[in-house]
Amino acid sequence: MVEELLWVWRFMRECGVEPSLVSYNCLMDGLVNAAFVDSAEKVFEAMETQGDVRPDAVSYNTLIKGYCKVGKTQKAVEKFEEMQQRKDLAPDKITYLTLIQCHYSECRFYECLALYHEMEERGLEIPPHAYSLVIGGLCKDGKPFEGLIVLENMVRRGCRGNVAIYTSLIDSFAKNGNEDQAMVLFDRMKNEGFTPDEVTYGVVVNCLCKAGKLEKAMEWFNFCRESTVPVNVVFYSSLIDGFGKAGRVDEANKLFSEMVEKGLVPDSYCYNALIDAFGKAGRIDEACALFNKMEKEGCDHTIYTYTIVIDALFRKHKNEEAIKLWNTMIDKGITPTAAAFRAFATGLCLSGKFALACKVLDELAPVGVIPEMAHEDMINVLCKAGRFRHACKLADGIVDRGREIPGRVRTIMINALRKAGNADLALKLVHSKIGIGYDRFGSIKRRVKFQTLLDP
């Protein structure tokens, strides 16, 4: 009720009633809650310059909250620093919590941790929500061990963890490939009397699937189905991905069908997992059928969807179909990633279409997609497949078109040959002028071609 609030404020002043500190703070709080932060800022300035009332910690906290609310983080930090410089007051736990929340929402997790340590140094009481944010930020930043240390500090100070904190830690350890530590925390969570929710169980099932422990994952999945824990798409997606990567495609497909029968709507991650499983198993027709079904069901094809289907088509030597699908993707305005180009270029190189691979690479530069290792990847894949003549032809094409420094292409070729187990050719290249030297034919000077590496 901002209009009424301002009316009362004006009437009070007209009646000669001088506002107290509490009145000023109430007015600022009302303005901040209504997102009138500029007006709240003017009230704060009036407190500093008019009358005997000076802003206190509540005044600063209110304005800092307002700045954070409208995304003016820098101004909030400046007010915080100004507050620290005053001798008559200091930031309290509310000040720190407000800034930690603000930094967390902007994924500035280092700042959250720094504020937490500052609170520790000052001996301030740390609210449970501040612990949750700091631990959550560390987990999102891929630092679960640091998050676990904060949890231990929290418990040592007599503040219990909660389901959300344990779930974040379990998920982060799982994503870092530390399945053992994740499951230790899961057991500890239950032993401490916390009841895991569907998010926690979903994280545990995903963790076990990533670790290849599919039977154990199914045990927890069945436990949830038989109890009151809601089973959602995340459970099925994790299991479909796990079974698919293990080559157990029929079981993955069965889970997908079961999910649809239960009325759950598959998301793009779920579709992609099964399409990838079909593609890796060489069942390209089923992969393409699912790709088309995905579009009919209104589920958007992601760049990853196109990448795995293009890769699967090239694996089955359906090169023209793969190229057509790439062009369709570009026409739809989907920007390729480095991984997408790598899959496409690998297929083109193995099918002998080097010129097209280089042409597509040139076309990607204007849209901001510049795979740094593109040429290296293409030469590596040819050498790995034993197609040394093709690799030399590609290297010559790269140098002739001025796409790479000849010396770098030479280094790439040497490393690729060595990795492919052909040390003799790698040594021959090292002791030759290929790529960087020239041969003279009368008055004509020509660069020594990589293809001469295979001459007797």
Secondary structure, DSSP 4 states (H G I P E B T S, - for coil): -HHHHHHHHHHHHHTTPPP-HHHHHHHHHHHHHTT-HHHHHHHHHHHHHSSS----HHHHHHHHHHHHHTT-HHHHHHHHHHHHH-SS----HHHHHHHHHHHHHTT-HHHHHHHHHHHHHHTPPPPHHHHHHHHHHHHHTT-HHHHHHHHHHHHHTT----HHHHHHHHHHHHHTT-HHHHHHHHHHHHHTT----HHHHHHHHHHHHHTT-HHHHHHHHHHHHHSSPPP-HHHHHHHHHHHHHTT-HHHHHHHHHHHHHTTPPP-HHHHHHHHHHHHHTT-HHHHHHHHHHHHHTTPPPPHHHHHHHHHHHHHTT-HHHHHHHHHHHHHTTPPPPHHHHHHHHHHHHHTT-HHHHHHHHHHHGGGT---TTHHHHHHHHHHHTT-HHHHHHHHHHHHHTTSS-HHHHHHHHHHHHHHTT-HHHHHHHHTS-TTT-EEEETTEEEEPPGGGGG--
